[in-house]
């Protein structure tokens, strides 16, 4: 079968910067920060007391209270993000044939960690008979993909992908293949995460991978900056609607961008650290560009993984240069400077940002970064200091995950 064109017709997100794609993107371009002091639990004994916490979220604003109570926070985020994306696309799933040809692929890095924590406390305090019967349905990683499918009545291929911080990228890439090769006409896809919990935060503190700028939370995330000291743990979700081009065109859908290519590789190196020279990420980017039929010099913008950690920022810089050339002038930025790192949701939220950048002809900047680390290409075209107007014909979104997972997605203007 020849490959079909796949376009993006709906965007949805739930982030600490906003819960609608326009609101979210405007905040990025204004260099606003979603990072603040954590309020949902006592962090007084933690070395890190800041995060990208969503403070104004209530599932009851979107679905029934009883239904919402049976979902962990990460599933709730995905449901709402998907509602936003479906509304934005204007697609109608009441058509049974369309429902049969629509699938759901949602990625997550950790899943229902909040439910695990709460039920473990109940087990210790009240005994095994008091553990909730909804514990397993709430904590399982596939609860989000299953929940979205049930909410909309979607009966096509359904899958959860768990690859740490590359999960959303993998989910969207594999969903792209479902549409491209005729297994589905529409895919609801993205990622979700709600790991900003006592054990979640403590675990990353123990890894010593987080910024400790507790007195300056809004500028704590500084990707590629010489003074960066770690990433910011955040929560949220992102969803995009992928649709076969002719199907979208026939119904008069708004098209944000075309998904042109997908590349995925493994480092086979270390459980948390990337290959120091970025070879794994470089191969993923090269495969994605080849899959898209795009030459390296045609790329206008790369939304980097850009975590604000030393190892990641250096390796990703080397990967970009090895594929696009040492003298590449491609514009690059990291939106994690404003959102923090949403782990398994990050790739989806960042693809939403790429779609809006193409639509608005504006590149969101890397906020907070003042002086580029000499190992992160100070001679490269970093977008810092403010948003930049640009006619973006080709954009790339990179995602890298613990375990050595690398994903690149290539978008094109339609």
C-alpha positions, 0 to 999 in steps of 0.5 A: 500500500502506498503511504497516505498523507497525514495531517494534524487537525486538532490541538489540545493541552493541559499545562501549568501555562494554560489549558487551551492551545492558544493561551498556552502558545501565547504564554510561551511567546511571552516567556511566561513561566508555569513554574512555582512553589508546589502547593499540593503536598508538603515539600518543606523537607525536600531539597526541591520545592518548585515544579510545574504544578497545575493549580486550577484543574477540576475534572468536574468542569469537564466530565461527571464527578463519579466518572472523574473520581475513578481516574488517576490525575494523569488520565484526567489530564488526558481526557480533558486534553483530548476533549480540547483537541476533538473540539478544536478539530470539529470532528464528529464521532457519532458516525459509527463507521468513523468510530470504527476507523478512529484509534487512540495512542496515548503515551505516559512515562509513569502512569498512575503514581498518585493512586499507588501512593495513596493506596499504599498509605491506605494499605499500611494504615487500614489493612488490605481490605481497605485498598480501593477496587479501583486501584488497578484501573486507576494506576495502570499506564493504559488507563489514559488511552482506554479512558479516551477511547471509552469517552468518545466511543472510539473502536480503532487501534488502541495502545499505551506506549511507555518510554519515559520522556519519549512516550508521547513522541513514540505514541504520535509516531506510531499513530502516524503510521496507523493512518499513513498505512491505512489501518485507521483514518483518524488517531487521537494521540499524545501523552500525559503525566502527573508525577508531581507527587511526594514519591515522584519528586523525591525520586528525581531529587535523589537522582540530583537531576532537578534545579534547586533554584527554590527562591527563583522558580520562574527562571529556574529552567534554563536550557543550554545556559551555562548556569543551568542546574537541572530540570523542573518536574512538571505535569500536564498532557497534550493531544493532537488529532491525526487525520488522513489528508483527503478525509480532512479535506473532504470535511473542510477541516482546518489543517495545522500542519502535515506530519511528514516523518518519524524516526525512533532509535535506541542508544543501547548505552545507559539507563538514564544518560544519553550517549555523550556524543548524541549518536542515538538522537542523531540517527533518530533525527536522520531517519525522521528526515529521510522518512519525511523526504526532507533535506537537512538544509530545509529544516527551519525550526527545531523544538529541542528536548532541551531539558536544562540538564548538562548531559542532555543539552550537550548530547542534543546539540551534538546530534543536531550538528552531526545531522544538519551540519556544524555550520547549521543556521536552523533556529532552535529553542526549548519550550521547557524553559517555560513549562518545565519537563512533563516527562511522558507528556512533553513531546505532545505538548511540544508538538502542539507548540510546533503546530502553533508556531507554523500556524502563527509564523512565530518561533517561541523562545528559550526563556531564561537563557542568557549565555549559551554554554560553550558546549551547546553551540553559542554560534548556533541559531538559538532563539533567546530573548524573545519570540521571533517571526519566521515563515516555518515550512518545516519544523522538527520536534525531538524527544529523548527518554531515560533508557536511551529512547530517541524520537524525532517528528517532522512537520511541514506547512500545508 
